[in-house]
Amino acid sequence: MYFGGKEMAKFILSAFADEASPKVEEQLDALKNNKIELIEPRNIDGKNISELSVDEAKQLKEKLDEAGIKVSSIGSYYGKIFINEDFDPHFEAFKNTVEVAKILGTKYIRMFSFYIPEGENADDYKDEVLRRVKAMAEYSFERGVLCCHENEKGIYGDVPERCLALAQALGEKLGCIFDPANYLQCGADTWEGFKLLEKYITYMHIKDVRTSDGAVVPAGCGDGRVEDILRALDSNTDRVFILTVEPHLKVFEGLDKLETDDETANNMGKFVYPDNFTSFKAACDAIHSVIEKVQPVRYGIIGVGNMGTSHIKMNVDGKHKEMRITAVADINPERLKAAKEMLPYVNTYGTAKELIDSGDCDAVIIATPHYFHPPIAQYAFSKGVNVLTEKPAGVYTKQVREMNEAAKRSGLAFGIMYNQRTNCVYRKMREMVQSGEYGEIRRVNWIITDWYRTQAYYNSGGWRATWEGEGGGVLLNQCPHNLDLWQWICGMPVKIQATCHEGKWHNIEVEDDVTIYAEYANGATGVFVTSTGDCPGTNRFEITLDGGKLVCENNELKFYKLNGRVSEHCKTAEQGFGRLEGEWINVETDGRNIQHSEVVNKFTGKLLRGTELTANGEEGINGLSISNAAHLSSWLGKPVEIPVDEDLYYEMLQEKIKNSTFKKTVNETVQGDMSSTFGS
Ligand SMILES: NC(=O)c1ccc[n+]([C@@H]2O[C@H](COP(=O)([O-])OP(=O)(O)OC[C@H]3O[C@@H](n4cnc5c(N)ncnc54)[C@H](O)[C@@H]3O)[C@@H](O)[C@H]2O)c1
């Protein structure tokens, strides 16, 4: 994070706004009008940034702050002198610009690697180039500013191979700016160059060239492979990239006065503009439309509390691919303001309905309190919008069944945020159990008590831990992942008996301590113990199979592999105390555990290519059925069968809501970084 701690999107746009106007105020307006978040200052009110004094830099910073625009990099001209010119005065001036960079709050200074005298071989000057670049790079690096080299025709670093030599020689002390147009102007192949330099690129310079006549054209309209390069950056990395637009388009001031059939106008070709604002806009529109092609899926986030914010953070940290967040909705205006601080140009709505009706989104992620998941999803389906809902699917299965039916009728994509299914240990457990290689399940034990929460957590939201607002406690909030994994790996039980202690460890009206006993169709049994009151808690998941025992604890998976089958051995062994031999094996996994961003990326993949989801939305009803059955059993004081009696559950839940006398103390907070709360 380079801009005062603010987050950035995967592609964050910057521009040389001096191409719109020499006046700084007009530059700032041009940026905002074209949805550009950052500036790479070069000429400010007629003065080059490299000549700006420290005092002038302070005045500029005030104007930028007022406009809410941050500096991506200093658009300096350092390194644009001949290699045989005197370096010392150049270096002295550079030192001042390092101070200017610090005042303007940027970590980068753009620079070049010196003009080579005409007709001479650039490689003959390699040592002197390296000496000078090293002097500048080391000086600024020690002061927390990174020199970033831009390729340019006529300088040492004009072709990708020599830029690579510089990058390799200077290592972390030199950044790399990739300018496709300048490579094309040197006859280099931009795609080959990109492959050579991909891992060194600090930020992208957005300029394109039509090689047939050498004209500079808007990004994507030339031969610079801008779209392919951005697509590769989007999908191959989890990093954020600044894209700095340098329009360099042709402006012909009399253009608008020419007749459309005027020969002059036609001869000029289509990329000529009547004034600088128009050419600047054309360059910005072009990069926006390239990004729209590279990241075609438009997402809306509904509910920007803890989890919704966390999804936005993952997006602005570059974790999502082929998608953009175009809109957010929340009933709380403060949350919309917070979202805009992370994504300045996102559209905001006060209700889910308005967002869905806006047409801004192809898909929504629903991250509101659970009761609202089904009605919002159903409305989205009715309007042709795809849905990725947070867990749990809803609060009661009757409501979720209706949502599933609406999803089916719509034919749209429907996913659920069961991010823990991406964890390699759980995927491996499922694979081993479902393969049947080790026989049937005999017993399952999951002690999952490492969901410790304090009273302050429960006080942090009015809806939390109430029958009316949340519809339950640990079973509805923390355990939906575990209940889902339990059924995903072991299948659905047929009968449940449970004791749910309400408000045992906290001042809440819902359950915070639960023991579930489950029976399976094959006679196997299971016990699931959970609580938000234990500290330290335990997360130990054991599955006893006929041919061995799987134990998952502390994110490590072990298997006791038996040399036979217990069912067989028990019947046939001649000694009463004899045991079936076996050995402990550390189970190897693929090590992947990406969580939420993988669920989102797979959902995007489903929309674009029809590939598999992490979890189909319809499957949300399974874990919820176990949860509803556990509540019902505890309320009735007897075992209940699955499928659960939906109407009875609904009636009893309404009774709980009606009879509630609990008064909540609320102290609303939003936790931005949720990673420590996701459980293991
Ligand atoms: N997958 C996970 O790891 C994970 C982790 C935490 C929470 N969650 C789930 O995310 C959901 C939200 O939980 P949270 O902790 O972020 O809650 P929260 O209270 O922090 O946020 C909910 C937000 O939704 C807004 N909201 C409420 N009703 C709304 C409506 N009708 N329309 C639009 N906005 C509305 C609220 O103003 C609030 O900003 C829950 O269902 C929870 O189970 C999932």
The ligand as a Gaussian input file, in Angstrom:
#p B3LYP/6-31G(d) Opt

LIG

0 1
 N      -17.883000     -16.367000       4.982000
 C      -17.393000     -15.906000       6.101000
 O      -16.293000     -16.245000       6.485000
 C      -18.197000     -14.916000       6.905000
 C      -17.585000     -14.224000       7.950000
 C      -18.348000     -13.256000       8.629000
 C      -19.681000     -13.042000       8.313000
 N      -20.237000     -13.776000       7.307000
 C      -21.679000     -13.598000       6.971000
 O      -21.845000     -12.314000       6.377000
 C      -23.121000     -11.792000       6.752000
 C      -22.926000     -10.412000       7.360000
 O      -22.182000     -10.525000       8.540000
 P      -21.316000      -9.303000       9.084000
 O      -20.505000      -9.813000      10.201000
 O      -20.627000      -8.627000       7.958000
 O      -22.463000      -8.357000       9.640000
 P      -22.433000      -6.780000       9.825000
 O      -23.518000      -6.441000      10.752000
 O      -21.053000      -6.327000      10.142000
 O      -22.789000      -6.236000       8.360000
 C      -24.059000      -6.348000       7.790000
 C      -24.292000      -5.093000       6.950000
 O      -25.508000      -5.268000       6.234000
 C      -26.231000      -4.037000       6.281000
 N      -27.636000      -4.366000       6.114000
 C      -28.507000      -4.867000       7.012000
 N      -29.675000      -5.123000       6.432000
 C      -29.547000      -4.792000       5.129000
 C      -30.427000      -4.833000       4.020000
 N      -31.666000      -5.286000       4.151000
 N      -29.976000      -4.395000       2.827000
 C      -28.704000      -3.929000       2.684000
 N      -27.836000      -3.865000       3.723000
 C      -28.255000      -4.299000       4.920000
 C      -25.891000      -3.448000       7.629000
 O      -26.097000      -2.044000       7.658000
 C      -24.428000      -3.823000       7.759000
 O      -23.574000      -2.815000       7.253000
 C      -23.740000     -12.776000       7.716000
 O      -24.675000     -13.564000       7.064000
 C      -22.560000     -13.600000       8.187000
 O      -22.901000     -14.929000       8.536000
 C      -19.533000     -14.690000       6.606000

